[in-house]
Amino acid sequence: MKFVVDHCVPRPFLRYLEDYDIQRAGQMGWAEHSNGKLLAAAEAAGYDALITVDKGFATQQKIAGRKISVLLLDTQDTELKGLIPMVEMLRAPMDNLAPGTLVRLVATNQAY
């Protein structure tokens, strides 16, 4: 599976997912794309999923019926230290992702 990481995810986070085929949105020339445009560009380029910390994807974008899916890391701290504990939680859906789904992974180690 091929993944693209939204520009709002810290670049160093990708080191923890080196065993996956992942590109940053900025590497693809999509750094300035808004959510809908980014999702459409990634889908057109053949990516299987977009990884993001942008909670707006859950309500602002229609994912059902698309070829691409969204993995939403729902954490209070979107900096690297807040995302590292979510790496293992992220691996299961990355390995078994159905097209057109939004998978929200909620940080269990933080109080909101």
Buried (B, 14 or more C-beta within 10 A) or exposed (E): EBBBBBBEBBEEBBEBBEEBEBBBBBEBEBEEBEBEEBBBBBBEEEBBBBBBBBBEBBEEBEBEEBEBBBBBBBBEEBEBEBBBBBEEEBBEBBEEBEBBBBBEBEBEEEEE
